[in-house]
Amino acid sequence: MSVREFVVLGTASQVPTRHRNHNGYLLRWDGEGILFDPGEGTQRQMLRAGVAAHDINRICITHFHGDHSLGLAGVIQRINLDQVPHPVTAHYPASGQKFFDRLRYATAYRETVPLREEPVAADGTLAQGPPYVLEARRLSHPVESFGYRITEPDGRRMVPELLARHGIKGPDVGRIQRDGRLGEVTLDEVSEHRPGQRFAFVMDTRLCPGVDALAEGCDMLVIESTFLDEDERLATDHGHLTAGQAARVARDAGVRHLVLTHFSQRYTDPSEFERQARAAGFDGELTVAEDLVRVPLPKRG
């Protein structure tokens, strides 16, 4: 059975708090798992969330600030300790290669699993296959940062009523899906367009073109909202977004489910992030992330 869900491992900006661990997120996409920004303590959060090293196929690092990458050393060593039976691919800003190397080889361990390094140097496609297309876009932060977007190819959904009208059943359903035609009946006559799902992960950044490009038309947008709107100047100075800014991006991009995360320790009432996001005009599904929650991707439209 295919599972598409977003597992939140940590939600704190800069420093952990009593209730929030450093960043860490796993996207389950059918049979694959993509780990985003493993901050300090990610291994323990994985244990608490029921996430295993075997679940990880890709690691995507947005940038090399510690709250987004210090857990990488432990995660890589755990992948090798558990002898994960498949290769793992790591994407990260190419300008941070020295930081990746230090984290990968922070201590001695036995390497048992191939880890493919695929650093990101510019906007564009990173991986393309049947499950999805993975893209990166440059963001605006004091250090080089990239956001990531996953797009499922569009497909077609078979319509039972149309199949019945043309007398197509059993193995013939598979044949027309495979060949595009069965006798005089075309695939278009018995199916309808099914748009592929879209997911984007946007961490530390100011407003910039990359944010809008990543968010456009997403079924789920996971985006930082480090600050509340009253601290917008502080957010801009430090290369971050406010709750209202993130919500307006989602509103204008037609996002279906908005997940806000990466909260500054200065705020103690999470409901304020929701209030400001709604005040900004976002009326879709909204999650103010908490550690260890699971958020299913919206069903296809």
C-alpha positions in Angstrom: 0.0 0.0 0.0 1.3 3.4 -0.9 1.8 5.9 2.0 2.4 9.6 1.5 2.9 11.4 4.7 5.1 14.0 6.3 6.7 13.0 9.7 7.8 15.9 11.9 10.9 15.1 14.0 11.7 18.6 15.2 10.4 22.1 14.8 12.8 24.5 16.8 14.7 27.3 15.2 18.4 27.8 16.3 18.2 26.1 19.7 16.0 23.2 21.0 13.5 23.9 23.8 11.7 21.8 26.4 9.0 21.0 23.9 10.7 21.3 20.5 13.8 19.4 19.1 16.1 20.8 16.5 14.8 20.4 12.9 14.3 17.1 11.3 11.6 15.9 8.9 10.9 12.7 6.9 8.7 12.6 3.8 7.3 9.1 3.1 6.5 8.9 -0.6 5.2 5.4 -1.4 8.2 3.2 -1.0 10.8 5.9 -0.5 11.8 8.2 2.4 13.4 11.6 2.1 15.0 13.0 5.2 15.2 16.8 5.3 17.5 18.9 7.5 18.5 16.5 10.3 19.5 18.7 13.2 21.0 17.6 16.5 19.0 14.9 18.2 17.4 13.5 15.0 18.4 9.9 15.8 16.4 9.9 19.0 13.5 11.7 17.4 13.4 9.0 14.7 13.2 6.4 17.4 10.3 8.2 19.1 8.5 8.7 15.8 8.9 5.1 14.6 11.2 6.1 11.8 14.1 3.6 11.0 17.3 4.2 9.1 16.0 1.7 6.6 13.3 4.3 5.7 15.8 6.7 4.3 16.6 6.8 0.6 17.6 10.4 0.2 18.9 13.2 2.5 18.2 16.8 1.5 20.1 19.5 3.4 18.9 23.1 2.7 22.0 24.8 4.3 24.8 24.2 6.7 23.6 26.0 9.9 23.8 23.7 12.8 20.1 23.4 13.6 19.6 22.0 10.1 22.7 19.7 9.8 24.4 18.7 13.0 22.4 15.5 13.2 23.8 14.4 9.9 26.8 12.7 11.4 24.7 10.4 13.6 22.2 9.6 10.9 24.9 8.6 8.4 26.6 6.4 11.0 23.2 4.8 11.9 22.6 4.0 8.2 25.9 2.2 8.2 25.4 0.5 11.6 22.0 -0.8 10.5 23.4 -1.9 7.1 20.6 -0.3 5.2 20.2 -2.6 2.1 19.9 0.2 -0.5 22.1 3.1 -1.5 21.4 6.5 0.0 21.8 9.8 -1.9 22.7 13.1 -0.2 21.8 16.5 -1.7 23.3 19.7 -0.1 24.7 23.1 -1.2 27.9 22.5 -3.0 29.5 25.5 -1.3 29.2 23.6 2.0 31.2 20.6 0.8 33.7 21.0 3.6 31.0 21.0 6.2 29.4 17.8 4.7 32.8 16.1 4.7 33.4 17.0 8.3 30.0 15.7 9.4 30.2 12.5 7.3 33.6 11.6 8.8 33.2 13.3 12.2 34.3 10.1 14.0 35.5 6.6 13.1 33.0 4.0 11.9 32.7 1.2 9.4 31.2 2.2 6.1 28.8 -0.5 4.9 26.3 1.4 2.8 27.0 3.4 -0.5 26.3 7.1 0.1 26.1 9.0 -3.1 27.0 12.7 -2.8 25.1 14.9 -5.2 25.8 18.5 -4.2 23.6 21.3 -5.5 25.2 24.3 -7.2 22.3 25.9 -9.1 18.5 25.8 -9.7 17.3 22.7 -11.5 16.4 19.0 -11.6 18.3 16.8 -9.2 16.6 13.4 -9.9 14.0 12.2 -12.3 12.3 8.9 -12.2 8.9 7.1 -12.1 8.1 8.1 -8.5 8.8 11.8 -8.8 11.0 14.6 -10.1 13.2 16.3 -7.4 14.1 19.9 -8.0 16.1 22.6 -6.1 15.7 26.4 -6.0 18.0 28.9 -4.5 16.7 30.8 -1.4 17.8 34.0 0.3 19.7 33.5 3.6 23.1 34.7 5.0 24.6 31.3 3.9 23.8 29.6 0.6 20.5 27.8 1.0 18.3 25.7 -1.4 14.7 24.6 -1.1 13.4 21.4 -2.6 10.3 20.4 -4.6 8.9 17.0 -5.5 6.5 16.6 -8.4 4.7 13.4 -9.3 4.2 13.0 -13.1 0.7 13.5 -14.3 -1.3 10.4 -15.0 -4.7 9.1 -15.9 -7.5 7.6 -13.7 -9.6 4.9 -15.2 -13.3 5.7 -14.9 -15.4 2.5 -14.2 -18.6 3.9 -15.8 -16.7 4.6 -19.1 -15.0 1.3 -19.1 -18.4 -0.4 -18.6 -19.9 1.6 -21.4 -17.3 0.3 -23.8 -17.4 -3.2 -22.5 -13.8 -3.2 -21.2 -13.0 -5.3 -18.2 -10.6 -7.8 -16.7 -7.1 -8.0 -18.4 -8.3 -5.6 -21.1 -8.2 -2.7 -18.6 -4.4 -3.2 -18.2 -4.0 -3.5 -22.0 -5.6 -0.2 -22.8 -3.6 1.5 -20.0 -0.4 0.0 -21.4 -1.0 0.5 -25.1 -3.3 3.6 -25.1 -5.8 1.9 -27.3 -8.0 -1.3 -27.4 -9.5 -1.8 -30.8 -11.3 1.4 -31.7 -11.4 2.7 -28.1 -8.7 5.1 -26.9 -7.4 5.6 -23.4 -8.8 9.1 -23.3 -12.3 7.7 -23.9 -12.3 5.6 -20.7 -10.1 7.7 -18.3 -9.6 11.2 -17.0 -6.6 13.4 -16.3 -5.0 12.9 -12.9 -2.6 15.6 -11.9 0.4 14.5 -10.0 0.9 15.5 -6.4 3.4 18.3 -5.6 5.3 18.9 -2.3 7.8 21.6 -1.4 10.2 22.1 1.5 11.3 25.7 2.2 13.5 26.5 5.1 15.5 29.5 6.2 14.9 32.3 3.7 13.6 35.8 3.1 10.9 36.3 0.5 12.5 35.7 -2.9 11.7 34.2 -6.4 12.8 30.8 -5.3 10.1 30.6 -2.6 7.4 31.4 -5.0 8.7 28.9 -7.6 8.8 26.1 -5.0 5.4 26.8 -3.6 3.5 27.2 -6.9 0.5 24.8 -7.1 1.7 22.5 -4.2 -0.6 20.1 -2.5 1.6 20.5 0.6 4.0 23.3 1.4 6.3 22.9 4.4 7.7 26.3 5.1 9.6 28.1 7.9 7.8 30.8 9.9 10.4 31.6 12.4 8.9 35.0 13.5 5.5 36.5 14.0 4.5 39.5 11.9 5.3 42.1 14.5 9.0 41.1 14.1 9.1 41.3 10.4 12.2 43.6 10.3 14.0 41.1 12.5 13.0 38.3 10.2 14.3 40.1 7.1 17.6 41.0 8.8 18.3 37.4 9.8 17.0 35.9 6.5 13.7 34.4 7.7 10.0 34.6 7.2 7.0 35.5 9.4 3.8 33.5 9.7 1.9 36.1 7.6 4.5 36.1 4.9 4.6 32.3 4.6 0.8 32.2 4.5 0.6 34.8 1.8 3.0 32.8 -0.3 0.8 29.8 0.2 -2.4 31.7 -0.6 -1.0 33.2 -3.8 0.5 29.9 -4.9 -2.8 27.9 -4.5 -1.3 25.6 -1.8 -3.8 23.1 -0.5 -2.1 22.2 2.8 0.3 24.6 4.6 2.6 23.3 7.3 4.3 26.0 9.3 7.5 25.1 11.3 10.9 26.3 12.5 9.7 28.5 15.4 11.8 30.9 17.4 12.1 30.2 21.1 10.9 33.7 21.8 7.3 32.7 21.3 5.3 30.5 23.7 1.8 30.4 22.1 1.7 28.4 18.9 -1.9 29.5 18.2 -0.5 32.9 17.2 1.1 31.5 14.1 -2.2 30.0 13.0 -4.1 33.3 13.8 -1.7 35.3 11.8 -1.7 32.8 8.9 -5.5 33.0 8.7 -5.4 36.8 9.0 -3.1 36.8 6.0 -5.8 35.2 3.9 -4.8 31.5 3.7 -8.0 29.4 3.9 -6.7 25.9 3.0 -5.7 23.2 5.4 -3.2 24.5 8.0 -0.9 22.7 10.4 1.2 24.5 13.0 3.8 21.7 13.3 4.6 20.0 16.6 7.3 17.4 17.2 6.4 13.8 16.2 3.2 14.6 14.4 2.4 12.9 11.1 0.7 14.9 8.4 -0.8 13.0 5.5 -0.5 14.6 2.1 -3.9 15.7 0.7 -5.8 13.2 -1.5 -5.4 14.0 -5.2 -7.8 16.6 -6.4 
